[in-house]
Amino acid sequence: MTTTTITNFRKNLFEYVRSAVEFNDVIDVTTKEGSAVVMSKEDYDGLMETLYLLSHPKTAGEILDAKNTPPEEFTPLEDIEW
């Protein structure tokens, strides 16, 4: 995460946005009134999808179960019928 002032952000807007998009950098822009965060649309969409999935208790439980499942218990990708 990169932190910068609003004045510096304005002066270097293109470079900060490029850094967010190309390198997935998250920019914390500080002002006298508080802070704002700039991130790529891709990162934002991923964050929103994660929040959506975890907001459903059943789905969150399934994700946690999968996380705690040993790799050898998973079905190999080549054995899955599409």
MARBA-3410 file (N, C-alpha, C, O; in Angstrom, 1 decimal):
82
0.8,-1.2,0.0,0.0,0.0,0.0,0.9,1.2,0.0,1.9,1.3,0.7 ~ 0.5,2.2,-0.8,1.2,3.4,-0.9,0.3,4.5,-0.3,-0.9,4.6,-0.5 ~ 1.0,5.4,0.5,0.2,6.5,1.1,0.8,7.8,0.6,2.0,8.0,0.5 ~ -0.1,8.7,0.2,0.3,10.0,-0.3,-0.7,11.0,0.1,-1.8,10.7,0.5 ~ -0.3,12.3,0.0,-1.3,13.4,0.3,-2.1,13.7,-1.0,-1.7,13.3,-2.1
-3.2,14.3,-0.8,-4.1,14.7,-1.9,-3.3,15.6,-2.9,-3.5,15.5,-4.1 ~ -2.5,16.5,-2.4,-1.7,17.4,-3.2,-0.8,16.6,-4.1,-0.8,16.8,-5.3 ~ -0.1,15.7,-3.6,0.9,14.9,-4.4,0.1,13.9,-5.3,0.5,13.7,-6.4 ~ -1.1,13.4,-4.9,-1.9,12.6,-5.7,-2.3,13.4,-6.9,-2.3,12.8,-8.1 ~ -2.8,14.6,-6.7,-3.3,15.4,-7.9,-2.1,15.6,-8.9,-2.3,15.5,-10.1
-0.9,15.9,-8.4,0.2,16.2,-9.2,0.6,15.0,-10.0,1.1,15.1,-11.2 ~ 0.4,13.8,-9.5,0.9,12.5,-10.1,-0.2,11.6,-10.4,0.0,10.3,-10.3 ~ -1.4,12.1,-10.6,-2.6,11.2,-10.8,-2.4,10.0,-11.7,-2.7,8.9,-11.4 ~ -1.9,10.3,-12.9,-1.7,9.3,-13.9,-0.8,8.2,-13.4,-1.2,7.0,-13.6 ~ 0.3,8.5,-12.8,1.2,7.5,-12.3,0.6,6.6,-11.2,0.8,5.4,-11.1
-0.2,7.3,-10.3,-0.8,6.5,-9.2,-1.8,5.6,-9.7,-1.9,4.4,-9.3 ~ -2.6,6.0,-10.7,-3.7,5.1,-11.3,-3.0,4.0,-12.0,-3.4,2.9,-12.0 ~ -2.0,4.3,-12.8,-1.2,3.3,-13.5,-0.7,2.2,-12.5,-0.7,1.0,-12.8 ~ -0.1,2.7,-11.4,0.4,1.8,-10.4,-0.7,0.9,-9.8,-0.5,-0.3,-9.6 ~ -1.9,1.4,-9.6,-3.0,0.6,-9.1,-3.4,-0.4,-10.1,-3.7,-1.5,-9.8
-3.5,0.0,-11.4,-4.0,-0.9,-12.4,-3.0,-2.0,-12.8,-3.3,-3.2,-12.8 ~ -1.7,-1.5,-13.0,-0.7,-2.5,-13.5,-0.1,-3.3,-12.4,0.3,-4.5,-12.7 ~ 0.0,-2.8,-11.2,0.8,-3.5,-10.2,-0.1,-3.8,-9.0,0.4,-4.3,-7.9 ~ -1.4,-3.6,-9.1,-2.3,-3.9,-8.0,-2.0,-3.2,-6.7,-2.2,-3.7,-5.6 ~ -1.4,-2.0,-6.9,-1.0,-1.2,-5.7,-2.3,-0.5,-5.2,-3.2,-0.1,-6.0
-2.4,-0.4,-3.9,-3.6,0.3,-3.3,-3.0,1.6,-2.8,-2.0,1.6,-2.0 ~ -3.7,2.7,-3.1,-3.2,4.0,-2.8,-4.1,4.6,-1.7,-5.3,4.7,-1.9 ~ -3.5,5.0,-0.6,-4.2,5.6,0.5,-3.9,7.1,0.3,-2.8,7.6,0.5 ~ -5.0,7.9,0.0,-4.8,9.3,-0.3,-5.3,10.1,1.0,-6.5,10.0,1.3 ~ -4.4,10.8,1.6,-4.8,11.5,2.9,-5.2,12.9,2.6,-4.5,13.6,1.8
-6.2,13.4,3.3,-6.6,14.8,3.3,-6.7,15.3,4.8,-6.6,14.5,5.7 ~ -7.0,16.5,4.9,-7.2,17.0,6.3,-8.5,16.5,6.9,-8.7,16.3,8.1 ~ -9.5,16.1,6.0,-10.8,15.6,6.4,-10.8,14.1,6.6,-11.7,13.5,7.2 ~ -9.8,13.4,6.1,-9.7,11.9,6.2,-9.0,11.3,5.1,-8.2,12.0,4.4 ~ -9.2,10.1,4.8,-8.5,9.4,3.7,-9.5,8.7,2.8,-10.6,8.4,3.1
-9.0,8.5,1.6,-9.7,7.7,0.5,-8.7,6.7,0.0,-7.5,6.9,0.1 ~ -9.3,5.6,-0.6,-8.5,4.5,-1.1,-8.7,4.4,-2.6,-9.9,4.5,-3.0 ~ -7.6,4.3,-3.4,-7.7,4.1,-4.8,-7.2,2.7,-5.1,-6.0,2.4,-4.7 ~ -7.9,1.9,-5.8,-7.5,0.6,-6.2,-8.0,0.2,-7.6,-8.9,0.9,-8.1 ~ -7.4,-0.8,-8.2,-7.9,-1.2,-9.5,-9.3,-1.7,-9.5,-9.7,-2.2,-8.4
-10.0,-1.6,-10.6,-11.3,-2.1,-10.7,-11.3,-3.7,-10.5,-12.2,-4.2,-9.8 ~ -10.3,-4.3,-11.0,-10.1,-5.8,-10.8,-10.1,-6.1,-9.3,-10.7,-7.1,-8.9 ~ -9.3,-5.4,-8.5,-9.1,-5.6,-7.1,-10.5,-5.3,-6.4,-10.9,-6.1,-5.5 ~ -11.1,-4.3,-6.8,-12.4,-3.9,-6.2,-13.4,-5.0,-6.4,-14.1,-5.4,-5.5 ~ -13.5,-5.4,-7.7,-14.5,-6.5,-8.0,-14.2,-7.7,-7.2,-15.2,-8.4,-6.7
-13.0,-8.1,-7.0,-12.6,-9.3,-6.3,-13.0,-9.1,-4.8,-13.5,-10.1,-4.2 ~ -12.8,-8.0,-4.3,-13.1,-7.7,-2.9,-14.6,-7.8,-2.7,-15.1,-8.3,-1.7 ~ -15.4,-7.2,-3.6,-16.9,-7.3,-3.5,-17.4,-8.7,-3.7,-18.3,-9.1,-3.0 ~ -16.8,-9.5,-4.5,-17.2,-10.9,-4.7,-16.9,-11.7,-3.4,-17.7,-12.5,-3.0 ~ -15.7,-11.4,-2.8,-15.4,-12.1,-1.5,-16.4,-11.7,-0.4,-16.9,-12.6,0.3
-16.7,-10.4,-0.3,-17.7,-10.0,0.7,-19.1,-10.7,0.4,-19.8,-11.1,1.3 ~ -19.5,-10.7,-0.9,-20.7,-11.4,-1.2,-20.8,-12.8,-0.8,-21.7,-13.3,-0.2 ~ -19.7,-13.5,-1.2,-19.7,-15.0,-0.9,-19.6,-15.2,0.6,-20.3,-16.1,1.1 ~ -18.9,-14.4,1.4,-18.8,-14.6,2.8,-20.0,-14.1,3.6,-20.2,-14.4,4.8 ~ -20.9,-13.4,2.9,-22.1,-12.9,3.6,-23.2,-13.9,3.6,-24.2,-13.8,4.3
-23.0,-15.0,3.0,-23.9,-16.2,3.0,-23.3,-17.3,3.9,-22.3,-17.9,3.5 ~ -23.9,-17.5,5.0,-23.3,-18.5,6.0,-23.0,-19.8,5.4,-22.0,-20.4,5.7 ~ -23.9,-20.4,4.6,-23.7,-21.7,4.0,-22.5,-21.7,3.1,-21.6,-22.6,3.1 ~ -22.4,-20.7,2.2,-21.3,-20.6,1.3,-20.0,-20.3,2.1,-18.9,-20.9,1.8 ~ -20.0,-19.5,3.1,-18.8,-19.2,3.9,-18.3,-20.5,4.6,-17.1,-20.8,4.6
-19.3,-21.3,5.1,-19.0,-22.6,5.7,-18.3,-23.6,4.7,-17.4,-24.3,5.0 ~ -18.9,-23.6,3.5,-18.3,-24.5,2.4,-16.9,-24.1,2.1,-16.0,-24.9,1.8 ~ -16.7,-22.8,2.0,-15.3,-22.3,1.7,-14.3,-22.7,2.8,-13.2,-23.1,2.5 ~ -14.8,-22.5,4.1,-13.9,-22.9,5.2,-13.6,-24.4,5.2,-12.5,-24.8,5.5 ~ -14.7,-25.2,4.9,-14.5,-26.6,4.9,-13.4,-27.0,3.8,-12.6,-27.8,4.0
-13.6,-26.4,2.6,-12.6,-26.6,1.5,-11.2,-26.2,1.9,-10.2,-26.9,1.6 ~ -11.1,-25.1,2.6,-9.8,-24.6,3.0,-9.1,-25.6,3.9,-7.9,-25.8,3.9 ~ -9.9,-26.3,4.8,-9.3,-27.2,5.7,-9.3,-28.6,5.2,-8.9,-29.5,6.0 ~ -9.6,-28.9,4.0,-9.6,-30.2,3.4,-8.2,-30.5,2.9,-7.6,-29.7,2.1 ~ -7.6,-31.6,3.2,-6.3,-32.0,2.7,-6.3,-32.1,1.2,-7.3,-32.6,0.6
-5.3,-31.7,0.5,-5.2,-31.7,-1.0,-5.5,-33.1,-1.6,-6.1,-33.2,-2.6 ~ -5.1,-34.1,-0.9,-5.3,-35.5,-1.4,-6.7,-35.9,-1.5,-7.1,-36.9,-2.1 ~ -7.6,-35.2,-0.8,-9.0,-35.5,-0.8,-9.8,-34.8,-1.9,-11.0,-35.1,-2.2 ~ -9.2,-33.9,-2.6,-9.8,-33.3,-3.8,-9.8,-34.2,-5.0,-8.9,-35.0,-5.2 ~ -10.8,-34.0,-5.9,-10.8,-34.7,-7.1,-9.8,-34.1,-8.1,-9.9,-32.9,-8.3
-9.0,-34.9,-8.7,-8.0,-34.3,-9.7,-8.8,-33.6,-10.8,-9.9,-34.1,-11.3 ~ -8.3,-32.5,-11.3,-9.0,-31.7,-12.4,-9.3,-32.5,-13.6,-10.4,-32.4,-14.2 ~ -8.4,-33.4,-14.0,-8.6,-34.2,-15.2,-9.7,-35.3,-15.0,-10.2,-35.8,-16.0 ~ -10.1,-35.5,-13.8,-11.2,-36.5,-13.5,-12.6,-35.8,-13.5,-13.6,-36.5,-13.3 ~ -12.6,-34.5,-13.6,-13.9,-33.8,-13.6,-14.5,-33.7,-15.0,-13.8,-33.3,-15.9
-15.8,-34.1,-15.1,-16.4,-34.0,-16.4,-17.1,-32.6,-16.5,-17.8,-32.2,-15.6 ~ -16.7,-32.0,-17.6,-17.3,-30.6,-17.8,-18.4,-30.8,-18.7,-19.0,-29.8,-19.1
END
